[in-house]
Amino acid sequence: MITELYKLSIRMAKVFIFYMPRLPVQWSPDYRQLTLETSKCKFALYIATIFDMVFAIAGANIYVFITRTYFDMGTPLDADQLLLIAFGTTSIIFVQGQVVIFYRRFRVAIVGINSIFSLAEEMTRRYRPNEIDENGLYIPANGQDLIGMAACVVSFFFSLNPLVLTIFFLWYNIDPLDIALDDALPDKKYWGWSTTLLAFSIRFICCQITMGQGTQIIYHLCVIAGAVVLNLIHCMQILLNDIESEEEFLDLYIRFGLAFKLMKHLLDDILLTTLTTGYWGIAFAIWGCLTCYNKLSVMMYLPLVSGTGTSLVALGFLFRKLKQAIEMGDEMLENKRHQSRMKLADVKTRVMQRIAKRLNALTAVQLGFGSFYPLSTDYFMEFLNSLMAQVVDFIVMFK
């Protein structure tokens, strides 16, 4: 269940990045669930773009770093090129890691995710009919769809990023593929207009495919994650506040727990890789902002600062939503148990006794998310304090 603007943001991304082969798993706004595309041709094109990302770009990054650092080939790398190599290689590894995690568990996880979407729509139609239209789209209670507007803005910038970044890299000749091609043809007599055009075409195609597919993967993962989190929280809000009948609560709570269990391992793995990468990446980025202001050029330093600030805001938003989910998860079952005990004290019937026993026998849905990071309401400040301490360690180590 999504809003009209959220649905529009998904369509915007498809329109702007029309030239890239679609991911095998797609969010379908019409069916309001995840669908799996089984076309072999489309899947082959998708795999080809993945090979381009890994070998053409990440491979060129590693080649340039090794040859310039350990074999003293060519001119030494400056701070801008080192930042691009580090950011480009890390981004590709992170994106591909998330894709591998998702497709490793997608068959079971998709069932759980679609079950959460269906359950959220069913519960909203039953208990909050004024918050959903006939097409199954969510209508915000206050009329302000801030999340949908943010999704449209993010979709617009994500969609323009591939072309803008490709032109930026080619214009300033700072992509590692350019250095690798120069090493392949060091003699200037080979660099006629045809060779220059061919090299430029290879660089443009490889960079554009990498930027486009990387952007598409990140955006679709964000779309899926955002929709899952919103529907999870919406289900928990209804379970916590809107269901008076204990029998209806039992039925919906068990269905909610089963759906969440199907996708719990996927959420655990994604959060593990996201928080680990975010922890070390943001720590290094803050260290770079504080110590490399006189080593990086302005065109590299400003994106570093803005990207670091955006990452901190995104991390804060993620923690806020996780904290909200954990708190509601702890309250849902306990509140209903307390209500059943109060009713049982007033009306001691066999039906109430049976319901009270079933509620006491239920295992609470564990929304702790992950075993490596012990996420709880007290852990978020510890994470940020540890992050700042790591930045100080980097400043002392690399001063």
Secondary structure, DSSP 8 states (H G I E B T S, - for coil): ---HHHHHHHHHHHHHTTTS---SEEEETTTTEEEE---HHHHHHHHHHHHIIIIIIIHHHHHHHHHHHTS--SS---HHHHHHHHHHHHHHHHHHHHHHHHHHHHHHHHHHHHHHHHHHHHHHHHH-GGGB-TTS-B--TTS--HHHHHHHHHHHHHHHHHHHHHHHHHHHT-SHHHHHHHHHS-SGGG--HHHHHHHHHHHHHHHHHHHHHHHHHHHHHHHHHHHHHHHHHHHHHHHHHT---HHHHHHHHHHHHHHHHHHHHHHHHHHHHHHHHHHHHHHHHHHHHHH-TTTS-HHHHHHHHHHHHHHHHHHHHHHHHHHHHHHHHHHHHHHHHHHHHHHHHH---HHHHHHHHHHHHS--------SSS--STTHHHHHHHHHHHHHHHHHHHT-
